[in-house]
């Protein structure tokens, strides 16, 4: 769809028609405007960024011009009263001419309404996959998944949506990966979120699927983006209404494993716009379990074996609430403000947690315990942004600000029973309140170059101040009623603060060469200072400051019939997030203890990519290949303590290489039936770089995943959709993570002139449970574990929209801050960016 042409197409447009869009020298602008909306005759969609040129009637004398915004709306100023002709053009459409436009007053606007443009069948910088409702769109530097057209995710969350996106993989625990890398960045509505900085998995679970408009996987970000993220940026766009009037939408759903309720409202009057929304989701009695066998070779060559098993149950309550406002000061000045709140309460219980210890095959100890874990958080994001545009097309200055905070409360209680398995012997409690804060200010400037506008210069600066705080303590109690006594060991009780300041500047240049070529080089420099310390001076941490140059280069060439080939190189940096830094000792499983390392350094990655998109008849195919090299990779380090406990920490000791490909295709079998699918495959090579045979580790192998989506339209506004995803065994440095599969289907009926809809869905309805097997192998440790997920679900969803809307001028494009420079947990190789539908 031409509505979604990317910025490169806009630059091509400027290069071919920029002269027309200039006012005649010396002409004085007047309040009078000629207003219109460019529409696609075939689909009714706006033709974003169409060029409108105004001529003296019956001549080729150009008077003035304008470029439409993202909704196809344009207005032309700078003409005297008289009679004019207007020509509307855009790549892929036939030029539309409107004759005899009368401007009779210097103060009264002339509204010529909607102008329908005819598609001439030419697609250049983007290839949109056609079907009953488009699901995938390919652009020069990204793949876009249009989640609003997928009804199988109704009642789900962001995790369910990302499972359907090409190049992404989401495991059963909600960990996200792209092209095999867990180093991803997630942005929400074009902005970072404190909850995403702490845990991408948690952030996705707080976003309802029904509020996600689309997901952009940016595999080769330019210098304008933060340097973080091994393979790029994931941009999740949420829905937002910019129409005149008032509207409200209510939706609810209930299912076997959870229920949800949401309400969104919007209002716009003249230059003011407001949005208000909220969503809550609850899950109850989500069952599961795990089994674990670990074999340790002791220094005296004896063999210690531990068998563990437990049943699990999870209850949760998520909520996300937002308020936004925007104001168009005048034609060239625009303000936006937004506040987002998030809450998360999660309880996880491990019952019948049985541990059996064997020495050389003989049972030496039985232990029964229960573990109750709480993971609660609340977050707030506040932004205020100003944008200044100019009469010169494409020129823009913006100042963006953001304050983001996430408060977390993590705790667990281990209850140990005596040998009779019914009397409580002791209890161990860990409290770990923590806080993440970010203060960001960003300045961006866009400057068209050349009188033909066939090149553009982007430059700017940014500062991010982060403050992370962790207060952790352990308490011991005897029996069922004994008082908790604090452990005074500073390794178990302490306060940790981590302040990070990142100052960056960037320069990016885009040019169109020889008509069919586009080149976009860029350079970014980031300087990082860190202060980290504990409450105890003896444990102070000294981390030196460092600077990093990050180059990038994107190339593309248009071929015949809309085919496109593209190539890219970029260098990335991955700073460790609080998940890797937090020195709190996690001993919820006392035989597998883990702890962060506050002295971690960033890791660096070089990415190379080559892609090709083509389409023929009713089929579209996209190929891409990549090579990734990471140095200073943050890897887990596992050691066995004298009491047989496996201790896990992190260090910059590894390097990773990966080479792989992605193939995506869409087939429109008929105007009622379409299929699309993708296959991702890569070969991973990992090495921790150590020479000590007790700790040296390396591994390599193929990882393959795939997905398939089907859509069938029935009469009378009924629609059926099915989806399935599968991932094979995943290669890790010390072992592997087992494969898994997920699937779902939905049927949806629209009614009351499509104001309302009701649907039924089912997830994983053929399997009672999924078992995901993991393996860790070192010279001294062999561990086999199985995670059991029982996530069969049946659900009913309902939504209804009230209110009356009318099309009016859309405000200038809103801009927002993207902080995407922290290495996160999960499983991805890109950056996930969540941006608001502007």
Secondary structure, DSSP 8 states (H G I E B T S, - for coil): -GGG--HHHHHHHHHHHTTTTS--TT----S--EEEEEEETTT--B-TT-EEEEEETTS--EEEEEE--TTSEEEE----SEEEEEEEE-TTB--EEEEEEEE--SSS-EEEEEEEE-B-S---S-EE--SSS--EEE-SSEEEE-GGG-GGGTT-BHHHHHTTSTTEEE-TT--EEETTB---EEEETTB--HHHHH-HHHHHHTSBGGGEEEEEEESS--TTS-SB-SS-EEEEEE-----EEEEEEEEEEEESSEEEEEEEEEEEETTEEEEEEEEEEEEEEEEEEEEEEEEEE-TTS-EEEEEEEEEEEEEEEEEEEEEEEEEEEETTEEEEEEEEEEEEEEEEEEEEEEEEEEETTEEEEEEEEEEEEEEEEEEEEEEEEEEEE-SSTT-EEEEEEEEEEEEEEEEEEEEEE-TTSSSEEEEEEEEEEEEEEEEEEEEEEEEEESTT--EEEEEEEEEEEEEEEEEEEEEEEETTT---EE---TTTSEEEEEEEEEEEEEEEEEEEETTTEEEEEEEEEEEEEEEEEESSGGG-B----EEEEEEEEEEEEE-GGG-EEEEEEEEEEEEE-HHHH----B-SSTTEEE---TT---EEEEEEEEEEEEEETTEEEEEEEEEEEEEEEEEEEEEE-TTS-EEEEEEEEEEEEEEEEEEEEEEE-SSSEEEEEEEEEEEEEEE-----TTT--EEEEEEEEEEEEEEEEETTTEEEEEEEEEE--EEETTEEE--EEEEEEEEEEEETTTTEEEEEEEESTT-S-EEEEEEEE-SSEEEEEEEEE---EEEEEEEEEEEEEE-----S---------EE-SSS-SSEEE--B--
